[in-house]
């Protein structure tokens, strides 16, 4: 069932979608904006998660394609990560549907704040900008150990998954920052689209709202990915830190 909003509310969600797509393409974490925005507009938590998956699938696909075209992501190196992310997202998406709305309303802000604080205070979270581009696949075990929990989390909740992929890939696989961004965008698209199918089956997606925000996210993601590729580490790091601080402060205020 599609929700009805005033024109001003649609304008706000469109702007949030654009900014979220831009941020998600640069550092990940666009869901830290889009999901709270949907919740603030009165969308119930399950519907907000499902609708965000539809919108985010547009943004993450555009960002992943942009990094791929610039040879910053090679799908053949991450075959196991694709499979593990898919499985994790399926389990996570069905798991969140079993959780009560009241728990989600209280739990989502705490999850988001925890992610924000972790990524802010973890030393060297953005990795080594002088790392070399990968020539060979990471071991299957390492790919599964990383992708299963991140796929599950993206299916279960989602906010900040891209940031977690970026940070963990930089440190776990010793990838250059832009290659970590490319991997993160491809894997978040995989988990977003997988979860979207499940939320569709469960009828927890507002199609009109998701498509509207998705179009804005695609535009933001294209501009964000191109900006990150052009300006690199010096551009990405301050945006990452600034966004995390603002979001953590806003959520702490609204939650308590």
N, C-alpha and C positions, 0 to 999 in steps of 0.2 A: 504494500500500500504506500503510495507516494505521500509525503508530508507537504503541508502548505506553509509558506513563509511570506512575510511582507517583502516588497522589493528591496528594502534596505538590508534585510537579512540575507537575501540572495547575493547582494553586492558584497557583503562582508565575507560570506563563504567563498565567493569567487576570488576575492583578494587573498584570503587565507590559503586557498588552493594553489594560487600562483606562487606565493611565498614558500609554502610547504614543498611544492615541486622543486623550486630553486634550491632550497636548503637540502632537500633529500638528494639531489643530484651532486651537490658539492661535498657534503659531509655525512649525509644520512640524518635521520631523525625528524623528517617532515611530519610524521605522525604525532610528534610531540605538540604540533600546532593544530593539525586537522582534527584529531580525535577530540581534544578538549573543546574545540570550536563547535563540533557537532553536539557534544554533550551540553554545552552552554545554550544551544538553540533548542534544547528540549528533546533531542533524539535519544531514545532509550539506549542503554549501553550495548546490548547485542546488535541492535540496528545500526548504531554508530560504527561499531567495528566492521560489520558487513559492508556498509556503504563506503567506509574508508578504503576497504579492500578494492572495491570497484574503481574508485578514483585513483588510488595509489598504483593500480596496475597500469594505468595509462602513463603516469609520470615515470615509474620505474622502467617501463619498456622503452620509453624515449631516451632516458638517461643511459640505459644499458646499451642501446643501439649506437648512441653517440660515442661512448667509450670504445665499443667494438670497432667502429669505423676508423677510429684513431689508433687502432692496434694496441690498445691498453687493456684488452681482455681477450683471452684465447679460450673459447669453449672446450676445445679438445684437451686442455690441461686440467679441467675441473669436472670431468664426467661423474666421478663419485660424489662430488659435492652437490651436483644437481639432483641425483637420486636421493641422497640423504636429506636434503632440504625439502624435497617433495614429501617424503615419508614423515618427517618431523612436522611439517605444516598440516598434513592430514590429521595426525594425532592431536595436535594442538587445537585445531579448529573444532573438532568434535568435543574436545575436553571443555572448551570455553562455553559451549552451548549448554553444558550440564551445570554450570555455575549460576547461582541466583543473581538477578539484577542488582539487588541491594549490595551483595558482596562486591560486584564489579564497580559500582558507584563509589564505594569506599576504597577499594583496592587499587583501581587504576591510577589515581593520583600518586599513591605511595610507590607503585612500580615505576612510574615515570620519574619521580623525584630521585629514587634510588639510582636509576640509570644516569640521570643528569649529573648527580654528585660523583658517581664512579668515573665517568668520562672526563669530568672536570679536574679531579684531583689525582687520577692515575698518572704517575710519572711517564713521560715519553709516550703518551697515549696515541699520538699521531704517527709514531714510527720514525724510521730513519729515512730522510729524504735522499740519501745517497745509495740506498740499496739498488741492486741490479735487477733488471727485468727477468722473470722466470723463463727458463729454457726447457724445463722438464716438469712433468706433473708432480705435485706434492704426493706423499705416500697416501694410499687409499685410507689407511687407518686415521691419519691426521685429518683428512678431509671429512670422514664420517664423524670423528669426535668433535669437530667444529660445527658441522652443518646440521646434525640431528638436533642439538639443543637450540640453535638459533632458528632453525625451521619451526621447531615446536613453539618457541616463544612468539615468533611472528604470527603463527596460526592462532595462538592463545590470546595474545594482546596486541603486540606489534610496535607500539611507539618506541623509537630508538633502535630498532633492529639494524637499520642501515649503518648507524654509528657504531654499533657493536661489531658488525661485519668489517667495517673499515679499520677499527682499532685492532681487533683480534687478528685480521689478516696481515696487518703491518708487522705485528709482533710475532705471531705464530708461524707465519710462512716467510718472514723477512722480505716482504714485497715492498717495492717503491710505493709511495703514497697514492699516486694516480692509478697504479695497477690494483691497489687495494680498493680504491673507489670503484673501479670497473668491475671487479669481482663482487663487491657489495651490491652494486646496482643489479647485476645479473641474478644474484641469489635472492634478493628481495623481490624481484619480479617473479621468480619461480614460486616463492612462498606466498606472495600476494595473490597470484592467479590461482594457485591451488586452493587457498583458503576461500577465494571468491566463489569458486565452483560449489564448495560445500555450503557457504552461506546462502547462495542462490537456492540450493536444494532445500535448505531449512527456512527459506522465505524471510531472510533477515537482511535484505538489501533494498534500499530505496533507489530505484533505477534512475529516475529523473535527477535527483540530487547527486548521485554518484557520477553520472555522465557529465553534469555541469561542472562539478569540481574537478573531474578528471581532465576535461579539456583545458582548464586553467593550469592544472598540474603539469600537463604535457608541455605547455608553453614555458612554464617556469623551469621545468626539468631541462629543456633544450638549452635555454639561456644559461642555467646554472652549470650544466656539464661543459658547455663551450667555455665559460668563464674559468672554471677550475682547470681545464686542460691548457688554456692560454696562459694563465697567471701562476698556476702551480702552488707549491707549498706555502709561499708567503701570502697567498690569497686565502687558502683554505684554513690555515690554523687560526687566525684571528676571528674569522666568521664562526668557526666551530666553538671556540671559547665563549664568544659573545652570546651566541644563541643558547648555549647550555646554561649560562648564568641567568639570562632573562627568563627562560622557561622554568628553571628551578625556583626562582623567586616568585614568579606568578602562580605556580602551582602550590607552593607552600602557603602563600597568602590565601588562595581560594579554599584550600583544604582545611586550614586551621584559623 
